[in-house]
Amino acid sequence: MTAPNHCDFSANDFEAIAIESSEGRLIRVTGSGLCPSTGWELRLVAANPGVVPHPESLWLELREAPSTRGPRVVTDTDVEVMVEDSHAEEVVIRFRWREGFTIPVVPASASTHHAGGGMRRRADAAGVR
């Protein structure tokens, strides 16, 4: 863990999938972080409401709600959001307390996610990030 009061995130643990239909285009952003204890809640919210200077980029902010109870054991915690967007080619994920990262938006047909909804998982909590 890089910061004991926050979860640890890596761009490798996130993906953005474009799902297109006759009704429009949705981007499903999924990811996970290693949190310092069980019970943390993670949310991805719009980081640039209003005028968007770069329509090819979808900006999201990852917000953490620390656990108020639970054992102090490093826990892999998932986050997911669906966003309607017709132009985004990349997703910028921002944090209030550290530098963010950018991930590409890939078409659903080219994604690496599994049919069961699972994402790429770390082999263990001590893995190199």
Residue pairs with C-beta under 8 A, 6 or more apart in sequence:
1 8
1 34
1 36
1 74
2 8
2 98
3 97
3 98
4 36
5 36
5 66
6 36
6 64
6 95
6 97
6 98
7 33
7 34
7 35
7 36
7 40
7 42
7 64
7 77
8 33
8 34
8 35
8 129
9 31
9 33
9 62
9 93
9 95
9 101
10 101
10 129
11 93
11 101
11 102
11 103
12 120
12 129
13 31
13 32
13 33
13 119
13 120
13 122
14 29
14 30
14 31
14 32
14 91
14 93
14 101
14 103
15 29
15 30
15 31
15 103
15 106
15 111
15 112
15 113
15 119
15 120
16 27
16 28
16 29
16 58
16 88
16 90
16 91
16 103
16 104
16 105
16 106
17 27
17 28
17 29
17 30
17 105
17 106
17 107
17 108
17 111
17 113
18 25
18 26
18 27
18 88
18 105
18 106
18 107
18 108
19 25
19 26
19 27
19 28
19 108
20 107
20 108
24 84
24 86
25 84
25 85
25 86
26 82
26 83
26 84
26 85
27 58
27 82
27 83
27 84
27 85
27 88
27 91
27 105
28 80
28 81
28 82
29 44
29 60
29 80
29 81
29 82
29 83
29 91
29 93
29 103
30 78
30 79
30 80
30 113
30 119
31 44
31 78
31 79
31 80
31 93
31 119
32 76
32 77
32 78
32 79
32 119
32 121
33 42
33 62
33 76
33 77
33 79
34 74
34 75
34 76
34 77
34 122
34 125
35 42
35 64
35 67
35 74
35 75
35 76
35 77
36 72
36 74
37 66
37 67
37 70
37 71
37 72
37 73
37 74
37 75
38 67
38 70
38 71
38 73
38 75
39 67
39 68
39 69
39 70
40 64
40 65
40 66
40 67
40 75
40 77
41 64
41 65
42 62
42 63
42 64
42 65
42 77
42 78
42 79
43 62
43 63
43 65
43 79
43 81
44 60
44 61
44 62
44 63
44 79
44 80
44 81
44 93
45 60
45 61
45 63
45 81
46 59
46 60
46 61
46 83
47 59
47 60
47 61
47 92
47 94
48 59
52 59
55 87
55 88
56 87
56 88
56 89
56 90
57 88
57 89
57 90
57 91
57 92
57 102
58 83
58 85
58 88
58 90
58 91
58 92
58 105
59 91
59 92
59 94
60 81
60 83
60 91
60 92
60 93
60 94
61 93
61 94
61 95
61 96
62 79
62 93
62 94
62 95
63 96
74 125
76 121
76 122
76 125
78 119
88 105
89 104
89 105
90 102
90 103
90 104
90 105
91 102
91 103
91 104
91 105
92 100
92 101
92 102
93 100
93 101
93 102
93 103
94 100
112 120
113 119
